[in-house]
Amino acid sequence: MQKMLSLLSRVLQGSAQKPVTGAAGEAARVIVASRSYADFATEATFDIKKCDVHRLEEAPPTTAVLTREQGLQYYRTMQTIRRMELKSDQLYKQKIIRGFCHLYDGQEACCVGLEASINPTDHLITAYRAHGYTYTRGVSVKEILAELTGRRGGCAKGKGGSMHMYAKNFYGGNGIVGAQVPLGAGIALACKYFGKNEICLSLYGDGAANQGQIFETYNMAALWKLPCIFICENNRYGMGTSVERAAASTDYYKRGDYIPGLRVRNLLFILHPLCFKVQLSKFKFFFFFYYLFW
């Protein structure tokens, strides 16, 4: 049994290991020859739990079809972010990364799903937990780690650190709690003013959800019909304080009141961004969506 497990391990690892010779090599070739890409399904259908809606006539579809290429792409991106964050954690504990270091591991599906649902020309702004979005917006792992370690090869020349990373159509990385939300509305205003067929995703966490400036932004965005989507990434804790202790109402997707909202209850949102795209195509420049991930 031990020899068989070792053999299978070598086969699955492929070219990462030295070529297997002799009887083991022959057995490996038999195993590989018996499987081909034709044996794998090209797509899969998933059932998604129905989303709670606020001021919407219908929720996104409850089924999603994911192709093999999409699944591999999403999984590879999430794994890259996870490994990058684990390495960042290690470098921080070794005091190679100094100052603040706000990791994004555990929430990878949010940034991957959102990025798959928008266009590269669309805009995105988030809070200080920004490493994942920096990567999905096009910055390499090397540049992110260089920025974290204060090197000039970083995406902000080593001057921004963990909280202040930028890329094309990506506006950080913002350290002040909730301050990026009105900035996101300003970006959306610019899109509308210049007649661009673009939107802005303005993200924040449950810890910022009680900020007064967020409610002021809701009001202006609704008045001016801005192409802005407000997204609350609810990981259930604002630093060390649970949402139940911090908010009288934890139905964050209803906080906009006059703004339509949608609650996505789990990370199966990643299974198909089409659910998100359907909503965007219908309401992109008329309504505002408020998402919750947990």
DONU-749651 format. One line per field, with one value per residue (C-alpha): residue number from 1; residue in one letter; x, y, z. Coordinates in Angstrom, 1 decimal, always signed. Example, Ala and Ser with C-alpha at 12.3 -4.5 7.8 and 13.67 -1.06 7.14 Angstrom:
<rs>
torse	c(1;2) .
kelum	c(A;S) .
x	c(+12.3;+13.7) .
y	c(-4.5;-1.1) .
z	c(+7.8;+7.1) .
</rs>
This chain:
<rs>
torse	c(1;2;3;4;5;6;7;8;9;10;11;12;13;14;15;16;17;18;19;20;21;22;23;24;25;26;27;28;29;30;31;32;33;34;35;36;37;38;39;40;41;42;43;44;45;46;47;48;49;50;51;52;53;54;55;56;57;58;59;60;61;62;63;64;65;66;67;68;69;70;71;72;73;74;75;76;77;78;79;80;81;82;83;84;85;86;87;88;89;90;91;92;93;94;95;96;97;98;99;100;101;102;103;104;105;106;107;108;109;110;111;112;113;114;115;116;117;118;119;120;121;122;123;124;125;126;127;128;129;130;131;132;133;134;135;136;137;138;139;140;141;142;143;144;145;146;147;148;149;150;151;152;153;154;155;156;157;158;159;160;161;162;163;164;165;166;167;168;169;170;171;172;173;174;175;176;177;178;179;180;181;182;183;184;185;186;187;188;189;190;191;192;193;194;195;196;197;198;199;200;201;202;203;204;205;206;207;208;209;210;211;212;213;214;215;216;217;218;219;220;221;222;223;224;225;226;227;228;229;230;231;232;233;234;235;236;237;238;239;240;241;242;243;244;245;246;247;248;249;250;251;252;253;254;255;256;257;258;259;260;261;262;263;264;265;266;267;268;269;270;271;272;273;274;275;276;277;278;279;280;281;282;283;284;285;286;287;288;289;290;291;292;293;294) .
kelum	c(M;Q;K;M;L;S;L;L;S;R;V;L;Q;G;S;A;Q;K;P;V;T;G;A;A;G;E;A;A;R;V;I;V;A;S;R;S;Y;A;D;F;A;T;E;A;T;F;D;I;K;K;C;D;V;H;R;L;E;E;A;P;P;T;T;A;V;L;T;R;E;Q;G;L;Q;Y;Y;R;T;M;Q;T;I;R;R;M;E;L;K;S;D;Q;L;Y;K;Q;K;I;I;R;G;F;C;H;L;Y;D;G;Q;E;A;C;C;V;G;L;E;A;S;I;N;P;T;D;H;L;I;T;A;Y;R;A;H;G;Y;T;Y;T;R;G;V;S;V;K;E;I;L;A;E;L;T;G;R;R;G;G;C;A;K;G;K;G;G;S;M;H;M;Y;A;K;N;F;Y;G;G;N;G;I;V;G;A;Q;V;P;L;G;A;G;I;A;L;A;C;K;Y;F;G;K;N;E;I;C;L;S;L;Y;G;D;G;A;A;N;Q;G;Q;I;F;E;T;Y;N;M;A;A;L;W;K;L;P;C;I;F;I;C;E;N;N;R;Y;G;M;G;T;S;V;E;R;A;A;A;S;T;D;Y;Y;K;R;G;D;Y;I;P;G;L;R;V;R;N;L;L;F;I;L;H;P;L;C;F;K;V;Q;L;S;K;F;K;F;F;F;F;F;Y;Y;L;F;W) .
x	c(+0.0;+2.8;+4.5;+1.3;+0.6;+4.1;+3.7;+0.4;+2.0;+4.8;+2.4;+0.2;+3.2;+4.3;+7.3;+8.0;+9.7;+12.5;+11.5;+10.5;+12.4;+12.1;+9.0;+7.6;+8.0;+6.1;+3.3;+3.2;+2.9;+0.0;-1.8;-1.2;-2.3;-5.5;-6.5;-6.8;-8.5;-11.4;-12.2;-12.9;-16.2;-15.9;-18.4;-20.4;-23.7;-24.1;-27.1;-26.6;-28.6;-31.2;-30.0;-32.0;-33.1;-34.1;-36.2;-35.6;-38.3;-36.1;-32.9;-30.1;-30.4;-30.1;-28.1;-24.7;-22.7;-19.0;-16.7;-13.5;-11.4;-13.2;-12.9;-9.2;-8.6;-10.5;-8.9;-5.4;-6.0;-7.4;-4.5;-2.0;-3.5;-3.6;+0.0;+1.1;-0.7;+0.7;+4.2;+3.4;+2.4;+5.6;+7.7;+5.8;+6.5;+10.2;+10.1;+11.0;+7.7;+7.4;+4.5;+1.0;+0.2;-3.5;-3.9;-6.7;-6.5;-9.9;-11.7;-10.1;-13.3;-14.7;-12.0;-11.8;-15.6;-15.9;-13.0;-14.5;-17.8;-16.5;-14.4;-10.7;-11.9;-14.2;-13.0;-12.5;-11.6;-11.4;-10.3;-6.9;-7.2;-6.2;-3.6;-6.1;-7.6;-4.2;-3.3;-6.6;-6.3;-3.0;-0.1;+2.3;+3.1;+6.7;+5.6;+3.2;+5.8;+8.3;+5.8;+5.2;+8.9;+9.5;+11.4;+11.4;+10.3;+6.9;+3.7;+4.0;+7.8;+7.9;+6.2;+2.7;+3.1;+0.3;-2.5;-1.7;-1.3;-2.4;-2.9;-4.7;-8.3;-7.6;-7.5;-6.2;-5.9;-7.2;-6.3;-9.1;-12.1;-14.9;-13.2;-12.9;-16.7;-17.3;-14.1;-15.7;-18.8;-16.6;-15.0;-18.5;-19.5;-16.5;-17.6;-21.0;-19.8;-17.5;-20.1;-18.1;-19.8;-18.0;-18.9;-17.1;-17.1;-16.7;-15.9;-15.8;-16.1;-18.7;-16.5;-17.0;-20.7;-21.8;-19.8;-21.8;-20.0;-21.2;-24.9;-24.2;-22.6;-25.7;-27.9;-25.7;-25.3;-29.1;-29.8;-27.4;-28.0;-24.3;-23.0;-21.6;-22.0;-21.4;-20.1;-19.8;-17.4;-18.8;-16.2;-18.3;-15.6;-14.4;-10.9;-11.9;-15.5;-18.3;-21.0;-23.7;-21.9;-21.3;-24.5;-28.2;-29.1;-26.7;-28.9;-26.3;-27.8;-30.9;-28.9;-29.2;-33.0;-33.9;-31.0;-31.7;-29.7;-28.7;-27.3;-25.0;-24.8;-21.7;-18.7;-20.4;-20.8;-17.5;-19.1;-20.5;-20.1;-22.9;-25.4;-23.7;-23.4;-27.2;-27.9;-25.3;-26.7;-30.2;-29.4;-25.9;-26.7;-30.0;-29.7;-27.1;-26.3;-25.2;-23.5;-22.7;-20.1;-19.9) .
y	c(+0.0;+2.4;+1.8;+2.3;+5.6;+6.7;+5.8;+7.7;+10.7;+10.8;+10.4;+13.2;+15.5;+14.9;+16.8;+18.3;+15.0;+13.1;+10.6;+7.2;+4.3;+0.5;-1.3;+1.7;+3.8;+1.2;+1.2;+5.0;+5.0;+2.6;+4.7;+7.9;+6.2;+5.1;+8.7;+11.7;+15.1;+13.5;+11.6;+14.9;+16.8;+20.1;+21.8;+21.3;+22.6;+23.8;+24.7;+28.0;+29.0;+31.6;+35.1;+37.5;+40.6;+44.1;+46.3;+43.8;+41.9;+38.8;+37.3;+36.0;+32.4;+29.6;+27.4;+28.1;+26.4;+26.4;+25.3;+23.4;+26.4;+28.8;+26.5;+26.0;+29.8;+30.7;+28.0;+28.9;+32.6;+31.8;+29.5;+32.1;+34.7;+32.2;+31.2;+34.8;+35.7;+32.8;+33.8;+37.4;+36.2;+34.3;+37.4;+39.6;+37.2;+37.2;+41.0;+41.3;+43.0;+46.0;+48.2;+47.1;+43.8;+43.2;+39.7;+38.6;+34.9;+33.3;+35.9;+35.0;+34.0;+37.5;+39.3;+36.5;+36.4;+40.1;+40.5;+37.8;+39.7;+43.1;+44.5;+45.6;+49.1;+49.2;+50.7;+49.3;+50.8;+48.9;+49.2;+48.4;+44.6;+45.0;+42.4;+40.1;+42.9;+44.2;+40.9;+40.4;+43.9;+43.0;+43.5;+40.6;+38.7;+39.9;+43.6;+43.0;+41.4;+44.0;+46.7;+44.9;+44.7;+48.4;+47.9;+50.3;+47.4;+47.5;+48.8;+52.0;+52.2;+50.7;+53.8;+52.5;+49.2;+46.8;+49.3;+51.5;+49.6;+50.8;+49.7;+50.8;+51.4;+50.3;+53.0;+51.2;+50.2;+53.0;+53.1;+55.3;+53.2;+53.8;+56.7;+54.8;+54.6;+58.3;+58.2;+55.3;+57.4;+60.2;+57.8;+56.7;+60.4;+60.9;+57.9;+59.3;+62.9;+61.8;+59.4;+56.3;+52.9;+51.9;+51.3;+51.6;+48.9;+50.4;+47.9;+48.0;+45.7;+45.1;+47.1;+50.3;+49.7;+52.0;+55.0;+58.1;+59.0;+55.7;+56.7;+60.2;+58.5;+56.3;+59.4;+61.2;+58.1;+57.5;+61.2;+61.4;+57.9;+57.0;+53.8;+52.6;+49.2;+49.2;+45.9;+44.9;+42.0;+40.8;+38.5;+38.9;+40.7;+44.3;+43.7;+41.8;+43.0;+40.7;+42.1;+41.4;+43.6;+46.4;+46.7;+46.9;+45.4;+43.0;+43.0;+45.1;+44.6;+46.6;+49.5;+51.5;+51.6;+53.2;+51.4;+47.9;+45.2;+41.6;+39.3;+36.5;+34.1;+32.2;+32.0;+29.9;+33.2;+32.3;+29.4;+31.6;+35.4;+35.2;+35.7;+39.0;+39.9;+39.4;+42.0;+44.4;+44.2;+45.1;+47.8;+49.0;+52.7;+52.9;+51.1;+50.3;+46.9;+46.1;+42.8;+40.7;+37.9;+35.6) .
z	c(+0.0;+0.9;-2.5;-4.3;-2.5;-3.3;-6.9;-7.3;-5.6;-8.1;-11.0;-9.8;-9.3;-12.9;-14.0;-10.6;-9.7;-11.3;-14.0;-12.6;-14.1;-14.0;-13.0;-11.2;-14.3;-16.4;-13.8;-13.9;-17.7;-17.5;-14.9;-17.0;-20.2;-18.6;-17.9;-20.2;-20.2;-22.0;-18.8;-16.9;-17.2;-19.1;-16.8;-13.6;-12.3;-8.7;-6.6;-4.8;-1.7;-2.5;-1.7;+0.5;-1.3;-0.3;-2.7;-5.5;-7.4;-7.9;-6.6;-8.8;-10.2;-7.7;-10.1;-11.7;-14.4;-14.0;-16.8;-16.1;-17.3;-15.1;-12.1;-12.6;-13.1;-9.9;-7.9;-9.1;-8.3;-4.8;-4.0;-5.2;-2.9;+0.0;-0.3;-0.7;+2.5;+4.4;+3.3;+4.3;+7.7;+8.1;+7.0;+9.4;+12.3;+11.3;+11.4;+7.7;+7.1;+9.5;+10.5;+9.7;+7.9;+7.3;+5.7;+3.4;+3.7;+4.2;+2.0;-1.3;-3.0;-2.5;-4.6;-7.2;-7.7;-7.9;-10.3;-12.6;-12.6;-13.8;-16.6;-16.3;-17.1;-14.1;-10.9;-7.4;-4.0;-0.7;+2.9;+4.4;+3.8;+0.2;-0.8;-2.6;-4.6;-5.5;-7.0;-8.9;-10.3;-12.0;-9.6;-9.4;-6.2;-6.4;-6.4;-3.5;-1.4;-2.3;-1.2;+2.1;+2.8;+1.9;-1.3;-4.2;-6.5;-4.8;-6.5;-4.5;-4.5;-1.0;+0.6;+0.9;+2.8;+3.5;+3.5;+0.5;-2.7;-6.1;-9.7;-12.8;-11.9;-8.3;-5.7;-2.6;+0.2;+2.6;+6.3;+7.7;+8.6;+6.1;+4.3;+1.0;+0.6;-0.2;-2.4;-4.3;-4.9;-6.2;-8.7;-9.8;-10.2;-12.5;-14.5;-14.9;-15.6;-18.4;-19.9;-19.4;-19.4;-16.2;-12.6;-9.3;-6.6;-3.1;-0.5;+3.3;+6.3;+8.9;+11.3;+9.2;+8.5;+11.4;+10.1;+9.5;+6.3;+4.7;+5.2;+3.8;+0.7;+0.3;+0.2;-2.4;-4.6;-4.7;-5.4;-8.2;-9.5;-9.4;-11.0;-7.7;-5.9;-2.2;-0.9;+2.7;+3.3;+6.6;+8.3;+11.5;+13.5;+13.4;+14.8;+18.0;+18.3;+17.0;+14.8;+17.5;+20.0;+17.5;+15.6;+16.6;+13.2;+11.4;+8.3;+6.5;+3.1;+4.3;+5.7;+2.5;+3.0;-0.3;-2.0;-3.3;-1.5;-1.8;+0.8;-0.4;+2.5;+1.7;-0.5;-3.1;-4.9;-6.5;-8.3;-10.9;-11.2;-13.8;-10.9;-10.2;-13.9;-14.4;-11.8;-13.2;-16.7;-15.5;-12.9;-13.5;-13.9;-11.9;-8.7;-6.1;-4.7;-1.2;-0.8;+2.3;+2.3;+5.3) .
</rs>
